[in-house]
Amino acid sequence: MDVEREAPKEVLDQMANLPPVVDGRRRWTSWYILTPETKLRMHKVLWNRKAEKIRRWAKRHRQRHRDRLNAAVRERHTKKLIEAANGRSKPSVCDVCGRGGRICFDHCHNSNIFRGWLCSSCNTVLGLMMDNPTLLRELAGYLERFEETLNAVSKVR
Ligand SMILES: [Zn+2]
């Protein structure tokens, strides 16, 4: 209360509860003459505001974490169900080319049904060719036709 006694009289009157209002605005700048109680109250208000912000952020963060975890569990569960329905778990080699390495879970993008286990190369090719068998046959034919031309040329020579 020593601080209060040092402050001017008119200010002290206004400072009973809150800082003075000058030109319609409260003069929070006169912090140095606030009573310790007022200082504590303001501090609590500011702290609560900050704490509330942190609580909200933590809640959002927890929810996001939970959502991600749930999604992962659901995905794994679905994969297991599909594998069980298909009757076969992940092999060490590709179903098509028989190569090892990273084996992908290949599924039909329309029906969402498991098709087989492919290496990343085979899986990428299917994706790039939009799962179109005609296009893939055309490509195979294109390569074979080139091979035939090459053979014909080498026979002539
Ligand atoms: Zn393959």
Backbone and ligand atoms as CSV (ligand in chain L), in Angstrom:
chain,resi,resn,atom,element,x,y,z
A,1,MET,N,N,0.826,-1.206,0.000
A,1,MET,CA,C,0.000,0.000,0.000
A,1,MET,C,C,0.858,1.253,0.000
A,2,ASP,N,N,2.160,1.142,0.164
A,2,ASP,CA,C,3.087,2.277,0.101
A,2,ASP,C,C,3.015,2.937,-1.258
A,3,VAL,N,N,2.889,2.107,-2.287
A,3,VAL,CA,C,2.823,2.586,-3.662
A,3,VAL,C,C,1.616,3.488,-3.852
A,4,GLU,N,N,0.470,3.094,-3.265
A,4,GLU,CA,C,-0.760,3.884,-3.377
A,4,GLU,C,C,-0.596,5.267,-2.757
A,5,ARG,N,N,0.078,5.351,-1.627
A,5,ARG,CA,C,0.234,6.623,-0.910
A,5,ARG,C,C,1.084,7.605,-1.736
A,6,GLU,N,N,1.987,7.076,-2.521
A,6,GLU,CA,C,2.851,7.933,-3.340
A,6,GLU,C,C,2.120,8.533,-4.543
A,7,ALA,N,N,1.057,7.856,-5.001
A,7,ALA,CA,C,0.343,8.296,-6.203
A,7,ALA,C,C,-0.507,9.537,-5.916
A,8,PRO,N,N,-0.794,10.406,-6.955
A,8,PRO,CA,C,-1.620,11.602,-6.753
A,8,PRO,C,C,-3.042,11.237,-6.306
A,9,LYS,N,N,-3.683,12.177,-5.596
A,9,LYS,CA,C,-4.999,11.928,-4.978
A,9,LYS,C,C,-6.073,11.554,-6.013
A,10,GLU,N,N,-6.175,12.381,-7.069
A,10,GLU,CA,C,-7.244,12.159,-8.068
A,10,GLU,C,C,-7.097,10.797,-8.762
A,11,VAL,N,N,-5.842,10.403,-8.921
A,11,VAL,CA,C,-5.587,9.095,-9.555
A,11,VAL,C,C,-5.989,7.969,-8.603
A,12,LEU,N,N,-5.643,8.193,-7.319
A,12,LEU,CA,C,-5.979,7.183,-6.301
A,12,LEU,C,C,-7.485,6.920,-6.253
A,13,ASP,N,N,-8.302,8.006,-6.411
A,13,ASP,CA,C,-9.764,7.851,-6.396
A,13,ASP,C,C,-10.201,6.929,-7.523
A,14,GLN,N,N,-9.648,7.149,-8.663
A,14,GLN,CA,C,-10.019,6.336,-9.823
A,14,GLN,C,C,-9.485,4.911,-9.710
A,15,MET,N,N,-8.381,4.811,-9.006
A,15,MET,CA,C,-7.688,3.534,-8.950
A,15,MET,C,C,-8.236,2.563,-7.908
A,16,ALA,N,N,-9.383,2.933,-7.304
A,16,ALA,CA,C,-9.948,2.068,-6.268
A,16,ALA,C,C,-10.116,0.649,-6.813
A,17,ASN,N,N,-10.622,0.547,-8.054
A,17,ASN,CA,C,-10.784,-0.780,-8.663
A,17,ASN,C,C,-10.033,-0.928,-9.969
A,18,LEU,N,N,-10.186,0.076,-10.838
A,18,LEU,CA,C,-9.609,-0.025,-12.188
A,18,LEU,C,C,-8.783,1.209,-12.515
A,19,PRO,N,N,-7.942,1.177,-13.527
A,19,PRO,CA,C,-7.189,2.373,-13.928
A,19,PRO,C,C,-8.116,3.450,-14.482
A,20,PRO,N,N,-7.681,4.730,-14.551
A,20,PRO,CA,C,-8.569,5.818,-14.986
A,20,PRO,C,C,-8.940,5.717,-16.463
A,21,VAL,N,N,-10.114,6.338,-16.774
A,21,VAL,CA,C,-10.557,6.381,-18.164
A,21,VAL,C,C,-10.260,7.774,-18.694
A,22,VAL,N,N,-9.430,7.867,-19.733
A,22,VAL,CA,C,-9.078,9.145,-20.335
A,22,VAL,C,C,-9.450,9.088,-21.801
A,23,ASP,N,N,-10.269,10.107,-22.255
A,23,ASP,CA,C,-10.745,10.148,-23.643
A,23,ASP,C,C,-11.453,8.842,-24.011
A,24,GLY,N,N,-12.238,8.340,-23.081
A,24,GLY,CA,C,-13.025,7.131,-23.339
A,24,GLY,C,C,-12.230,5.843,-23.360
A,25,ARG,N,N,-10.940,5.912,-23.027
A,25,ARG,CA,C,-10.104,4.695,-23.017
A,25,ARG,C,C,-9.501,4.498,-21.640
A,26,ARG,N,N,-9.488,3.268,-21.189
A,26,ARG,CA,C,-8.897,3.009,-19.875
A,26,ARG,C,C,-7.373,3.038,-19.968
A,27,ARG,N,N,-6.787,3.749,-19.032
A,27,ARG,CA,C,-5.329,3.937,-19.069
A,27,ARG,C,C,-4.607,2.790,-18.382
A,28,TRP,N,N,-4.447,1.694,-19.104
A,28,TRP,CA,C,-3.739,0.547,-18.523
A,28,TRP,C,C,-2.247,0.850,-18.381
A,29,THR,N,N,-1.816,1.936,-19.020
A,29,THR,CA,C,-0.393,2.303,-18.969
A,29,THR,C,C,0.029,2.742,-17.577
A,30,SER,N,N,-0.999,3.123,-16.726
A,30,SER,CA,C,-0.663,3.547,-15.364
A,30,SER,C,C,-0.507,2.332,-14.450
A,31,TRP,N,N,0.076,1.296,-15.007
A,31,TRP,CA,C,0.286,0.021,-14.313
A,31,TRP,C,C,1.010,0.205,-12.979
A,32,TYR,N,N,1.979,1.123,-12.939
A,32,TYR,CA,C,2.818,1.288,-11.760
A,32,TYR,C,C,2.062,1.742,-10.524
A,33,ILE,N,N,0.839,2.336,-10.718
A,33,ILE,CA,C,0.080,2.743,-9.533
A,33,ILE,C,C,-1.100,1.820,-9.246
A,34,LEU,N,N,-1.174,0.704,-9.931
A,34,LEU,CA,C,-2.245,-0.261,-9.658
A,34,LEU,C,C,-1.984,-0.917,-8.311
A,35,THR,N,N,-3.068,-1.264,-7.612
A,35,THR,CA,C,-2.914,-1.973,-6.338
A,35,THR,C,C,-2.436,-3.389,-6.636
A,36,PRO,N,N,-1.762,-4.026,-5.718
A,36,PRO,CA,C,-1.309,-5.397,-5.953
A,36,PRO,C,C,-2.471,-6.328,-6.308
A,37,GLU,N,N,-3.672,-6.047,-5.686
A,37,GLU,CA,C,-4.852,-6.886,-5.982
A,37,GLU,C,C,-5.237,-6.777,-7.454
A,38,THR,N,N,-5.276,-5.516,-7.953
A,38,THR,CA,C,-5.630,-5.303,-9.356
A,38,THR,C,C,-4.609,-5.959,-10.276
A,39,LYS,N,N,-3.329,-5.778,-9.914
A,39,LYS,CA,C,-2.268,-6.399,-10.714
A,39,LYS,C,C,-2.476,-7.899,-10.791
A,40,LEU,N,N,-2.796,-8.501,-9.636
A,40,LEU,CA,C,-2.999,-9.945,-9.580
A,40,LEU,C,C,-4.189,-10.346,-10.439
A,41,ARG,N,N,-5.299,-9.526,-10.344
A,41,ARG,CA,C,-6.505,-9.834,-11.111
A,41,ARG,C,C,-6.194,-9.810,-12.615
A,42,MET,N,N,-5.489,-8.743,-13.038
A,42,MET,CA,C,-5.141,-8.620,-14.456
A,42,MET,C,C,-4.251,-9.767,-14.902
A,43,HIS,N,N,-3.307,-10.083,-14.028
A,43,HIS,CA,C,-2.389,-11.181,-14.336
A,43,HIS,C,C,-3.153,-12.479,-14.524
A,44,LYS,N,N,-4.153,-12.696,-13.627
A,44,LYS,CA,C,-4.944,-13.924,-13.704
A,44,LYS,C,C,-5.738,-13.977,-15.007
A,45,VAL,N,N,-6.327,-12.823,-15.367
A,45,VAL,CA,C,-7.127,-12.760,-16.593
A,45,VAL,C,C,-6.255,-13.120,-17.794
A,46,LEU,N,N,-5.085,-12.471,-17.847
A,46,LEU,CA,C,-4.178,-12.712,-18.978
A,46,LEU,C,C,-3.715,-14.163,-18.991
A,47,TRP,N,N,-3.365,-14.678,-17.809
A,47,TRP,CA,C,-2.890,-16.057,-17.706
A,47,TRP,C,C,-3.979,-17.041,-18.128
A,48,ASN,N,N,-5.218,-16.781,-17.653
A,48,ASN,CA,C,-6.324,-17.672,-18.008
A,48,ASN,C,C,-6.555,-17.698,-19.505
A,49,ARG,N,N,-6.437,-16.489,-20.119
A,49,ARG,CA,C,-6.625,-16.402,-21.564
A,49,ARG,C,C,-5.587,-17.295,-22.265
A,50,LYS,N,N,-4.331,-17.186,-21.829
A,50,LYS,CA,C,-3.235,-17.968,-22.415
A,50,LYS,C,C,-3.456,-19.458,-22.167
A,51,ALA,N,N,-3.852,-19.778,-20.900
A,51,ALA,CA,C,-4.069,-21.184,-20.537
A,51,ALA,C,C,-5.200,-21.778,-21.366
A,52,GLU,N,N,-6.243,-20.970,-21.602
A,52,GLU,CA,C,-7.389,-21.432,-22.395
A,52,GLU,C,C,-6.947,-21.761,-23.822
A,53,LYS,N,N,-6.097,-20.865,-24.357
A,53,LYS,CA,C,-5.559,-21.061,-25.702
A,53,LYS,C,C,-4.795,-22.381,-25.776
A,54,ILE,N,N,-3.950,-22.615,-24.766
A,54,ILE,CA,C,-3.143,-23.836,-24.724
A,54,ILE,C,C,-4.052,-25.067,-24.586
A,55,ARG,N,N,-5.073,-24.954,-23.729
A,55,ARG,CA,C,-6.004,-26.080,-23.544
A,55,ARG,C,C,-6.691,-26.421,-24.854
A,56,ARG,N,N,-7.165,-25.361,-25.564
A,56,ARG,CA,C,-7.854,-25.595,-26.843
A,56,ARG,C,C,-6.922,-26.277,-27.831
A,57,TRP,N,N,-5.673,-25.788,-27.894
A,57,TRP,CA,C,-4.694,-26.361,-28.824
A,57,TRP,C,C,-4.449,-27.833,-28.481
A,58,ALA,N,N,-4.281,-28.115,-27.160
A,58,ALA,CA,C,-4.002,-29.488,-26.718
A,58,ALA,C,C,-5.162,-30.412,-27.091
A,59,LYS,N,N,-6.391,-29.887,-26.932
A,59,LYS,CA,C,-7.579,-30.684,-27.247
A,59,LYS,C,C,-7.592,-31.035,-28.736
A,60,ARG,N,N,-7.354,-29.996,-29.556
A,60,ARG,CA,C,-7.314,-30.220,-31.007
A,60,ARG,C,C,-6.236,-31.233,-31.352
A,61,HIS,N,N,-5.056,-31.066,-30.738
A,61,HIS,CA,C,-3.907,-31.932,-30.994
A,61,HIS,C,C,-4.236,-33.378,-30.638
A,62,ARG,N,N,-4.852,-33.562,-29.448
A,62,ARG,CA,C,-5.226,-34.912,-29.013
A,62,ARG,C,C,-6.192,-35.537,-30.004
A,63,GLN,N,N,-7.194,-34.718,-30.438
A,63,GLN,CA,C,-8.220,-35.225,-31.349
A,63,GLN,C,C,-7.585,-35.661,-32.663
A,64,ARG,N,N,-6.652,-34.828,-33.154
A,64,ARG,CA,C,-5.996,-35.126,-34.425
A,64,ARG,C,C,-5.211,-36.425,-34.309
A,65,HIS,N,N,-4.493,-36.544,-33.182
A,65,HIS,CA,C,-3.687,-37.749,-32.936
A,65,HIS,C,C,-4.580,-38.977,-32.907
A,66,ARG,N,N,-5.712,-38.866,-32.182
A,66,ARG,CA,C,-6.654,-39.983,-32.062
A,66,ARG,C,C,-7.214,-40.359,-33.439
A,67,ASP,N,N,-7.583,-39.346,-34.236
A,67,ASP,CA,C,-8.129,-39.593,-35.564
A,67,ASP,C,C,-7.143,-40.365,-36.418
A,68,ARG,N,N,-5.884,-39.921,-36.364
A,68,ARG,CA,C,-4.852,-40.570,-37.166
A,68,ARG,C,C,-4.678,-42.023,-36.745
A,69,LEU,N,N,-4.644,-42.222,-35.418
A,69,LEU,CA,C,-4.473,-43.563,-34.871
A,69,LEU,C,C,-5.637,-44.452,-35.296
A,70,ASN,N,N,-6.866,-43.931,-35.176
A,70,ASN,CA,C,-8.064,-44.681,-35.558
A,70,ASN,C,C,-8.016,-45.056,-37.025
A,71,ALA,N,N,-7.609,-44.099,-37.861
A,71,ALA,CA,C,-7.546,-44.341,-39.305
A,71,ALA,C,C,-6.566,-45.469,-39.593
A,72,ALA,N,N,-5.408,-45.435,-38.911
A,72,ALA,CA,C,-4.379,-46.458,-39.125
A,72,ALA,C,C,-4.894,-47.826,-38.705
A,73,VAL,N,N,-5.558,-47.861,-37.541
A,73,VAL,CA,C,-6.091,-49.138,-37.039
A,73,VAL,C,C,-7.148,-49.670,-37.997
A,74,ARG,N,N,-8.044,-48.774,-38.442
A,74,ARG,CA,C,-9.118,-49.175,-39.347
A,74,ARG,C,C,-8.539,-49.745,-40.649
A,75,GLU,N,N,-7.505,-49.047,-41.153
A,75,GLU,CA,C,-6.884,-49.478,-42.408
A,75,GLU,C,C,-6.281,-50.872,-42.263
A,76,ARG,N,N,-5.553,-51.057,-41.145
A,76,ARG,CA,C,-4.915,-52.349,-40.904
A,76,ARG,C,C,-5.972,-53.446,-40.776
A,77,HIS,N,N,-7.061,-53.114,-40.092
A,77,HIS,CA,C,-8.152,-54.063,-39.886
A,77,HIS,C,C,-8.766,-54.452,-41.230
A,78,THR,N,N,-9.055,-53.462,-42.069
A,78,THR,CA,C,-9.649,-53.713,-43.376
A,78,THR,C,C,-8.732,-54.596,-44.203
A,79,LYS,N,N,-7.432,-54.254,-44.162
A,79,LYS,CA,C,-6.447,-55.027,-44.915
A,79,LYS,C,C,-6.460,-56.482,-44.475
A,80,LYS,N,N,-6.538,-56.685,-43.153
A,80,LYS,CA,C,-6.551,-58.048,-42.606
A,80,LYS,C,C,-7.791,-58.795,-43.065
A,81,LEU,N,N,-8.940,-58.103,-43.057
A,81,LEU,CA,C,-10.197,-58.727,-43.478
A,81,LEU,C,C,-10.096,-59.161,-44.939
A,82,ILE,N,N,-9.550,-58.253,-45.767
A,82,ILE,CA,C,-9.423,-58.547,-47.198
A,82,ILE,C,C,-8.482,-59.728,-47.406
A,83,GLU,N,N,-7.365,-59.694,-46.659
A,83,GLU,CA,C,-6.396,-60.798,-46.759
A,83,GLU,C,C,-7.035,-62.114,-46.360
A,84,ALA,N,N,-7.845,-62.080,-45.288
A,84,ALA,CA,C,-8.507,-63.290,-44.804
A,84,ALA,C,C,-9.488,-63.797,-45.857
A,85,ALA,N,N,-10.234,-62.844,-46.468
A,85,ALA,CA,C,-11.203,-63.217,-47.498
A,85,ALA,C,C,-10.483,-63.818,-48.696
A,86,ASN,N,N,-9.309,-63.265,-48.989
A,86,ASN,CA,C,-8.526,-63.737,-50.129
A,86,ASN,C,C,-7.785,-65.023,-49.776
A,87,GLY,N,N,-7.599,-65.257,-48.501
A,87,GLY,CA,C,-6.982,-66.493,-48.027
A,87,GLY,C,C,-5.484,-66.549,-48.174
A,88,ARG,N,N,-4.844,-65.370,-48.190
A,88,ARG,CA,C,-3.402,-65.432,-48.399
A,88,ARG,C,C,-2.752,-64.144,-47.920
A,89,SER,N,N,-1.674,-64.309,-47.191
A,89,SER,CA,C,-0.989,-63.130,-46.669
A,89,SER,C,C,0.152,-62.719,-47.601
A,90,LYS,N,N,0.830,-61.656,-47.249
A,90,LYS,CA,C,1.861,-61.057,-48.097
A,90,LYS,C,C,3.005,-62.031,-48.401
A,91,PRO,N,N,3.267,-62.322,-49.688
A,91,PRO,CA,C,4.402,-63.179,-50.035
A,91,PRO,C,C,5.689,-62.364,-50.119
A,92,SER,N,N,6.833,-63.035,-50.332
A,92,SER,CA,C,8.102,-62.299,-50.418
A,92,SER,C,C,8.436,-61.901,-51.855
A,93,VAL,N,N,7.683,-62.481,-52.836
A,93,VAL,CA,C,7.934,-62.129,-54.239
A,93,VAL,C,C,6.652,-61.658,-54.924
A,94,CYS,N,N,6.855,-60.965,-56.063
A,94,CYS,CA,C,5.755,-60.406,-56.846
A,94,CYS,C,C,4.951,-61.521,-57.528
A,95,ASP,N,N,3.624,-61.400,-57.566
A,95,ASP,CA,C,2.745,-62.378,-58.205
A,95,ASP,C,C,2.983,-62.449,-59.712
A,96,VAL,N,N,3.362,-61.335,-60.313
A,96,VAL,CA,C,3.482,-61.270,-61.773
A,96,VAL,C,C,4.895,-61.603,-62.243
A,97,CYS,N,N,5.889,-60.861,-61.757
A,97,CYS,CA,C,7.237,-61.032,-62.293
A,97,CYS,C,C,8.119,-61.911,-61.402
A,98,GLY,N,N,7.658,-62.210,-60.204
A,98,GLY,CA,C,8.403,-63.103,-59.315
A,98,GLY,C,C,9.623,-62.475,-58.662
A,99,ARG,N,N,9.772,-61.166,-58.821
A,99,ARG,CA,C,10.912,-60.498,-58.197
A,99,ARG,C,C,10.584,-60.151,-56.749
A,100,GLY,N,N,11.645,-60.021,-55.966
A,100,GLY,CA,C,11.454,-59.662,-54.553
A,100,GLY,C,C,11.428,-58.164,-54.353
A,101,GLY,N,N,11.837,-57.738,-53.201
A,101,GLY,CA,C,11.867,-56.301,-52.891
A,101,GLY,C,C,10.608,-55.871,-52.182
A,102,ARG,N,N,10.236,-54.609,-52.414
A,102,ARG,CA,C,9.048,-54.078,-51.736
A,102,ARG,C,C,7.789,-54.611,-52.428
A,103,ILE,N,N,6.955,-55.329,-51.682
A,103,ILE,CA,C,5.733,-55.910,-52.239
A,103,ILE,C,C,4.537,-55.051,-51.834
A,104,CYS,N,N,3.735,-54.665,-52.860
A,104,CYS,CA,C,2.600,-53.777,-52.606
A,104,CYS,C,C,1.286,-54.551,-52.602
A,105,PHE,N,N,0.369,-54.008,-51.840
A,105,PHE,CA,C,-0.982,-54.548,-51.760
A,105,PHE,C,C,-1.759,-53.945,-52.923
A,106,ASP,N,N,-2.013,-54.735,-53.963
A,106,ASP,CA,C,-2.707,-54.192,-55.149
A,106,ASP,C,C,-4.204,-54.441,-55.035
A,107,HIS,N,N,-4.987,-53.384,-55.315
A,107,HIS,CA,C,-6.447,-53.551,-55.253
A,107,HIS,C,C,-7.112,-52.824,-56.406
A,108,CYS,N,N,-8.300,-53.279,-56.743
A,108,CYS,CA,C,-9.088,-52.661,-57.816
A,108,CYS,C,C,-9.595,-51.320,-57.297
A,109,HIS,N,N,-9.379,-50.246,-58.084
A,109,HIS,CA,C,-9.756,-48.919,-57.594
A,109,HIS,C,C,-11.252,-48.644,-57.734
A,110,ASN,N,N,-11.941,-49.461,-58.522
A,110,ASN,CA,C,-13.397,-49.265,-58.653
A,110,ASN,C,C,-14.150,-49.984,-57.548
A,111,SER,N,N,-13.811,-51.279,-57.377
A,111,SER,CA,C,-14.548,-52.080,-56.380
A,111,SER,C,C,-13.863,-52.094,-55.022
A,112,ASN,N,N,-12.595,-51.634,-54.995
A,112,ASN,CA,C,-11.814,-51.630,-53.757
A,112,ASN,C,C,-11.481,-53.046,-53.271
A,113,ILE,N,N,-11.551,-54.020,-54.178
A,113,ILE,CA,C,-11.289,-55.423,-53.811
A,113,ILE,C,C,-9.830,-55.778,-54.110
A,114,PHE,N,N,-9.250,-56.548,-53.214
A,114,PHE,CA,C,-7.859,-57.001,-53.334
A,114,PHE,C,C,-7.662,-57.800,-54.621
A,115,ARG,N,N,-6.575,-57.483,-55.356
A,115,ARG,CA,C,-6.296,-58.216,-56.592
A,115,ARG,C,C,-5.124,-59.154,-56.420
A,116,GLY,N,N,-4.077,-58.670,-55.760
A,116,GLY,CA,C,-2.898,-59.509,-55.583
A,116,GLY,C,C,-1.749,-58.735,-54.993
A,117,TRP,N,N,-0.614,-59.435,-54.848
A,117,TRP,CA,C,0.596,-58.824,-54.302
A,117,TRP,C,C,1.566,-58.552,-55.427
A,118,LEU,N,N,1.880,-57.289,-55.651
A,118,LEU,CA,C,2.776,-56.910,-56.747
A,118,LEU,C,C,3.994,-56.169,-56.218
A,119,CYS,N,N,5.103,-56.271,-56.978
A,119,CYS,CA,C,6.268,-55.471,-56.622
A,119,CYS,C,C,5.959,-54.031,-57.018
A,120,SER,N,N,6.740,-53.091,-56.522
A,120,SER,CA,C,6.411,-51.679,-56.769
A,120,SER,C,C,6.486,-51.343,-58.253
A,121,SER,N,N,7.376,-52.028,-59.026
A,121,SER,CA,C,7.467,-51.756,-60.469
A,121,SER,C,C,6.170,-52.149,-61.168
A,122,CYS,N,N,5.715,-53.387,-60.936
A,122,CYS,CA,C,4.484,-53.871,-61.571
A,122,CYS,C,C,3.295,-53.009,-61.152
A,123,ASN,N,N,3.265,-52.657,-59.895
A,123,ASN,CA,C,2.166,-51.846,-59.376
A,123,ASN,C,C,2.165,-50.462,-60.022
A,124,THR,N,N,3.372,-49.892,-60.195
A,124,THR,CA,C,3.482,-48.565,-60.822
A,124,THR,C,C,3.019,-48.619,-62.274
A,125,VAL,N,N,3.434,-49.696,-62.976
A,125,VAL,CA,C,3.042,-49.842,-64.384
A,125,VAL,C,C,1.522,-49.879,-64.499
A,126,LEU,N,N,0.878,-50.666,-63.657
A,126,LEU,CA,C,-0.592,-50.752,-63.677
A,126,LEU,C,C,-1.212,-49.378,-63.442
A,127,GLY,N,N,-0.647,-48.644,-62.503
A,127,GLY,CA,C,-1.173,-47.316,-62.186
A,127,GLY,C,C,-1.002,-46.362,-63.356
A,128,LEU,N,N,0.194,-46.389,-63.973
A,128,LEU,CA,C,0.478,-45.487,-65.095
A,128,LEU,C,C,-0.403,-45.809,-66.299
A,129,MET,N,N,-0.726,-47.103,-66.489
A,129,MET,CA,C,-1.561,-47.535,-67.617
A,129,MET,C,C,-3.042,-47.542,-67.248
A,130,MET,N,N,-3.366,-46.934,-66.113
A,130,MET,CA,C,-4.748,-46.775,-65.640
A,130,MET,C,C,-5.507,-48.104,-65.579
A,131,ASP,N,N,-4.799,-49.176,-65.219
A,131,ASP,CA,C,-5.370,-50.525,-65.095
A,131,ASP,C,C,-6.076,-50.968,-66.375
A,132,ASN,N,N,-5.557,-50.526,-67.532
A,132,ASN,CA,C,-6.205,-50.812,-68.816
A,132,ASN,C,C,-5.492,-51.963,-69.525
A,133,PRO,N,N,-6.126,-53.176,-69.605
A,133,PRO,CA,C,-5.483,-54.336,-70.229
A,133,PRO,C,C,-5.217,-54.120,-71.717
A,134,THR,N,N,-6.141,-53.440,-72.413
A,134,THR,CA,C,-5.983,-53.191,-73.853
A,134,THR,C,C,-4.705,-52.390,-74.112
A,135,LEU,N,N,-4.527,-51.363,-73.318
A,135,LEU,CA,C,-3.353,-50.497,-73.453
A,135,LEU,C,C,-2.072,-51.294,-73.206
A,136,LEU,N,N,-2.115,-52.163,-72.188
A,136,LEU,CA,C,-0.942,-52.978,-71.851
A,136,LEU,C,C,-0.648,-53.973,-72.971
A,137,ARG,N,N,-1.692,-54.562,-73.567
A,137,ARG,CA,C,-1.503,-55.494,-74.696
A,137,ARG,C,C,-0.917,-54.757,-75.893
A,138,GLU,N,N,-1.429,-53.535,-76.122
A,138,GLU,CA,C,-0.917,-52.705,-77.215
A,138,GLU,C,C,0.581,-52.461,-77.040
A,139,LEU,N,N,0.971,-52.159,-75.808
A,139,LEU,CA,C,2.385,-51.913,-75.509
A,139,LEU,C,C,3.215,-53.163,-75.759
A,140,ALA,N,N,2.690,-54.337,-75.328
A,140,ALA,CA,C,3.393,-55.601,-75.533
A,140,ALA,C,C,3.548,-55.859,-77.024
A,141,GLY,N,N,2.450,-55.624,-77.766
A,141,GLY,CA,C,2.474,-55.805,-79.225
A,141,GLY,C,C,3.504,-54.896,-79.876
A,142,TYR,N,N,3.557,-53.691,-79.399
A,142,TYR,CA,C,4.499,-52.701,-79.922
A,142,TYR,C,C,5.932,-53.201,-79.763
A,143,LEU,N,N,6.247,-53.727,-78.603
A,143,LEU,CA,C,7.589,-54.265,-78.341
A,143,LEU,C,C,7.867,-55.488,-79.215
A,144,GLU,N,N,6.855,-56.366,-79.341
A,144,GLU,CA,C,7.022,-57.589,-80.144
A,144,GLU,C,C,7.222,-57.257,-81.625
A,145,ARG,N,N,6.441,-56.291,-82.108
A,145,ARG,CA,C,6.565,-55.884,-83.513
A,145,ARG,C,C,7.976,-55.360,-83.780
A,146,PHE,N,N,8.501,-54.599,-82.851
A,146,PHE,CA,C,9.860,-54.065,-83.002
A,146,PHE,C,C,10.870,-55.202,-83.027
A,147,GLU,N,N,10.661,-56.206,-82.147
A,147,GLU,CA,C,11.544,-57.378,-82.076
A,147,GLU,C,C,11.548,-58.125,-83.406
A,148,GLU,N,N,10.318,-58.287,-83.993
A,148,GLU,CA,C,10.181,-58.980,-85.288
A,148,GLU,C,C,10.943,-58.232,-86.379
A,149,THR,N,N,10.768,-56.928,-86.407
A,149,THR,CA,C,11.464,-56.088,-87.411
A,149,THR,C,C,12.972,-56.245,-87.273
A,150,LEU,N,N,13.429,-56.245,-86.055
A,150,LEU,CA,C,14.868,-56.373,-85.774
A,150,LEU,C,C,15.389,-57.710,-86.279
A,151,ASN,N,N,14.596,-58.792,-86.026
A,151,ASN,CA,C,14.991,-60.128,-86.480
A,151,ASN,C,C,15.041,-60.203,-87.997
A,152,ALA,N,N,13.994,-59.626,-88.651
A,152,ALA,CA,C,13.919,-59.643,-90.112
A,152,ALA,C,C,15.132,-58.935,-90.707
A,153,VAL,N,N,15.466,-57.803,-90.142
A,153,VAL,CA,C,16.612,-57.020,-90.635
A,153,VAL,C,C,17.907,-57.828,-90.498
A,154,SER,N,N,18.084,-58.476,-89.338
A,154,SER,CA,C,19.332,-59.217,-89.105
A,154,SER,C,C,19.440,-60.445,-90.014
A,155,LYS,N,N,18.257,-61.031,-90.446
A,155,LYS,CA,C,18.283,-62.174,-91.359
A,155,LYS,C,C,18.720,-61.749,-92.748
A,156,VAL,N,N,18.230,-60.563,-93.188
A,156,VAL,CA,C,18.561,-60.027,-94.523
A,156,VAL,C,C,20.058,-59.776,-94.620
A,157,ARG,N,N,20.627,-59.218,-93.556
A,157,ARG,CA,C,22.053,-58.885,-93.585
A,157,ARG,C,C,22.961,-60.115,-93.663
L,1,ZN,ZN,ZN,6.486,-57.446,-60.248
